[in-house]
């Protein structure tokens, strides 16, 4: 398997330069082989990003090189690939889990038919956070077909949440129920339900003035 390796050195001061490069590599989901040496499986997209980053590092007075490499130790290669796959899978799984909770709360709301401004705000906030989670996962994902199934599952979950939300905005509860029936595999099971989690509010039990709880990660 062919890999691209980015090796770089940036001036020690100001420290913001090192932090900026590190964040760029984190956003690409690159594997830190060692200090200032990062790997990703070869693709034209990865090459484009690495070349751009190389130019930017040199513009800030640093040094950077890109190498095409092949692992001589298959066990090492598998370990690195597994680490990358687990990281991307965890991000997509988080999207699906939050969508599952969202749809479970939507199902409870359909039963109560108690749509109001507070519920609207709560659902809108969570849906926006799911969008952020999905965009972040995709930005980190340079593994192409290796993560296609997980990526598609997360995209489908998000699309269903959007559909249900739009229907609930019009308080078309029967139509929303049919949508959930069509995608019943995305609804939470008994194992997914937290004890005492029967409140249809996404932030059930929240008192006025309290911040909403963080999304499950």
C-alpha positions as CSV (number, residue, x, y, z in Angstrom):
1,X,0.0,0.0,0.0
2,X,1.3,3.5,-0.9
3,X,1.3,6.2,1.7
4,X,2.2,9.9,1.7
5,X,4.4,11.2,4.4
6,X,4.7,14.8,5.3
7,X,7.8,15.9,7.3
8,X,8.2,19.4,8.4
9,X,10.0,21.9,10.7
10,X,8.7,25.3,11.6
11,X,10.3,28.2,13.6
12,X,10.0,27.8,17.3
13,X,8.7,31.3,17.7
14,X,6.0,32.4,17.5
15,X,4.4,29.2,18.8
16,X,1.2,29.9,17.0
17,X,2.8,28.7,13.8
18,X,3.4,25.2,15.2
19,X,-0.1,25.1,16.6
20,X,-1.6,26.2,13.3
21,X,0.2,23.4,11.4
22,X,-0.8,20.8,14.0
23,X,-4.4,21.8,13.7
24,X,-4.3,21.6,9.9
25,X,-3.0,18.0,10.2
26,X,-5.6,17.1,12.8
27,X,-8.3,18.4,10.5
28,X,-6.9,16.1,7.8
29,X,-7.1,13.2,10.2
30,X,-3.4,12.5,9.6
31,X,-1.5,9.8,11.6
32,X,1.4,11.2,13.7
33,X,4.2,8.7,13.1
34,X,6.5,10.8,15.2
35,X,7.1,14.4,16.0
36,X,6.5,16.5,12.8
37,X,6.1,13.4,10.7
38,X,2.6,12.5,9.5
39,X,1.1,9.8,7.3
40,X,-2.1,9.3,5.2
41,X,-2.9,6.7,2.6
42,X,-2.1,8.0,-0.9
43,X,-4.9,9.7,-2.9
44,X,-4.9,12.7,-5.2
45,X,-6.9,14.6,-2.5
46,X,-4.4,13.9,0.2
47,X,-1.5,14.9,-2.2
48,X,-3.3,18.2,-2.9
49,X,-3.7,19.0,0.8
50,X,-0.2,18.0,1.7
51,X,1.3,20.1,-1.2
52,X,-0.8,23.1,-0.1
53,X,0.3,22.7,3.5
54,X,4.0,22.4,2.4
55,X,3.8,25.7,0.5
56,X,2.2,27.3,3.6
57,X,4.9,26.0,5.9
58,X,7.6,27.3,3.7
59,X,5.9,30.7,3.4
60,X,6.0,31.0,7.2
61,X,9.8,30.3,7.1
62,X,9.7,26.6,7.8
63,X,10.8,23.5,5.9
64,X,8.5,20.7,4.6
65,X,8.9,17.7,2.4
66,X,6.5,15.1,1.0
67,X,7.5,11.5,0.4
68,X,5.8,8.5,-1.2
69,X,6.5,5.6,1.1
70,X,5.6,1.9,1.4
71,X,5.6,0.1,4.8
72,X,8.2,-2.8,5.1
73,X,6.4,-4.1,8.2
74,X,2.9,-5.2,7.4
75,X,2.0,-5.4,11.1
76,X,2.9,-1.7,11.5
77,X,0.9,-0.7,8.5
78,X,-2.1,-2.6,9.8
79,X,-1.8,-0.9,13.2
80,X,-1.7,2.5,11.7
81,X,-4.6,1.9,9.3
82,X,-6.6,0.4,12.2
83,X,-6.0,3.5,14.3
84,X,-7.2,5.8,11.4
85,X,-10.2,3.7,10.7
86,X,-11.3,3.6,14.4
87,X,-11.0,7.3,14.7
88,X,-13.1,8.0,11.6
89,X,-15.6,5.2,12.6
90,X,-16.0,6.7,16.0
91,X,-16.9,10.1,14.6
92,X,-19.5,8.7,12.2
93,X,-20.9,6.5,15.0
94,X,-21.3,9.6,17.2
95,X,-23.4,11.2,14.4
96,X,-25.6,8.1,14.2
97,X,-26.0,7.9,18.0
98,X,-27.1,11.5,18.3
99,X,-29.5,11.1,15.4
100,X,-31.0,8.0,17.1
101,X,-31.6,10.0,20.2
102,X,-33.1,12.8,18.1
103,X,-35.5,10.5,16.4
104,X,-36.4,8.8,19.7
105,X,-37.4,12.1,21.1
106,X,-39.3,12.9,17.9
107,X,-41.3,9.7,18.3
108,X,-42.2,10.6,21.9
109,X,-43.2,14.1,20.7
110,X,-45.5,12.6,18.0
111,X,-47.3,10.7,20.7
112,X,-47.8,13.8,22.9
113,X,-48.4,16.1,20.0
114,X,-47.0,18.9,22.1
115,X,-45.0,21.0,19.6
116,X,-44.2,24.5,21.0
117,X,-41.5,27.2,20.7
118,X,-39.3,25.6,23.3
119,X,-39.4,22.2,21.6
120,X,-38.7,23.9,18.3
121,X,-35.6,25.6,19.7
122,X,-34.4,22.4,21.3
123,X,-34.8,20.3,18.1
124,X,-33.2,23.1,16.0
125,X,-30.2,23.3,18.3
126,X,-29.5,19.6,18.3
127,X,-30.0,19.3,14.6
128,X,-27.4,22.1,14.0
129,X,-25.0,20.3,16.3
130,X,-25.4,17.0,14.4
131,X,-24.6,19.0,11.2
132,X,-21.4,20.2,12.8
133,X,-20.5,16.7,13.9
134,X,-21.0,15.3,10.4
135,X,-19.1,18.1,8.7
136,X,-16.2,17.6,11.1
137,X,-16.2,13.9,10.5
138,X,-16.1,14.4,6.8
139,X,-13.4,16.9,7.0
140,X,-11.2,14.5,9.0
141,X,-12.0,11.6,6.6
142,X,-9.3,11.1,3.9
143,X,-9.8,7.3,3.7
144,X,-12.2,7.3,0.7
145,X,-13.9,4.0,0.1
146,X,-12.6,2.5,3.3
147,X,-15.1,4.6,5.3
148,X,-17.8,4.8,2.6
149,X,-20.3,2.6,4.5
150,X,-20.0,4.5,7.8
151,X,-20.1,7.8,6.0
152,X,-23.2,6.8,4.1
153,X,-24.9,5.6,7.3
154,X,-24.2,8.9,9.1
155,X,-25.5,10.9,6.1
156,X,-28.7,8.8,5.9
157,X,-29.3,9.3,9.6
158,X,-28.9,13.0,9.3
159,X,-31.1,13.2,6.3
160,X,-33.9,11.4,8.1
161,X,-33.6,13.8,11.1
162,X,-33.9,16.7,8.7
163,X,-37.0,15.2,7.1
164,X,-38.7,14.5,10.4
165,X,-37.9,18.0,11.7
166,X,-39.4,19.7,8.6
167,X,-42.6,17.7,9.0
168,X,-42.8,18.4,12.7
169,X,-42.5,22.1,11.9
170,X,-45.9,21.9,10.2
171,X,-47.1,19.7,13.0
172,X,-48.0,16.9,10.6
173,X,-47.8,14.2,13.2
174,X,-49.3,11.4,11.0
175,X,-46.8,12.0,8.3
176,X,-43.9,12.2,10.8
177,X,-45.0,8.9,12.2
178,X,-45.0,7.3,8.8
179,X,-41.4,8.6,8.2
180,X,-40.3,7.0,11.4
181,X,-42.0,3.8,10.5
182,X,-40.1,3.8,7.2
183,X,-36.8,4.2,9.1
184,X,-37.6,2.2,12.2
185,X,-34.0,0.8,12.1
186,X,-32.7,4.2,13.1
187,X,-35.0,4.4,16.2
188,X,-33.5,3.7,19.6
189,X,-33.9,0.2,21.0
190,X,-34.5,-0.7,24.7
191,X,-30.7,-1.0,25.1
192,X,-30.2,2.6,23.7
193,X,-32.8,4.1,26.1
194,X,-31.4,5.7,29.2
195,X,-33.2,4.9,32.5
196,X,-35.9,7.5,33.2
197,X,-35.6,9.0,29.7
198,X,-39.3,9.3,29.0
199,X,-39.5,13.1,28.7
200,X,-40.2,14.1,25.1
201,X,-38.0,17.2,25.5
202,X,-34.5,16.9,24.1
203,X,-33.3,18.5,27.3
204,X,-35.8,16.9,29.6
205,X,-36.0,18.3,33.1
206,X,-33.9,21.4,32.3
207,X,-34.7,24.3,34.6
208,X,-34.8,27.8,33.3
209,X,-31.4,29.4,33.3
210,X,-29.5,26.1,33.1
211,X,-27.4,25.3,30.1
212,X,-28.6,22.3,28.0
213,X,-26.5,19.1,28.5
214,X,-23.8,18.3,26.1
215,X,-24.5,16.0,23.2
216,X,-23.4,12.4,23.9
217,X,-19.9,11.8,22.6
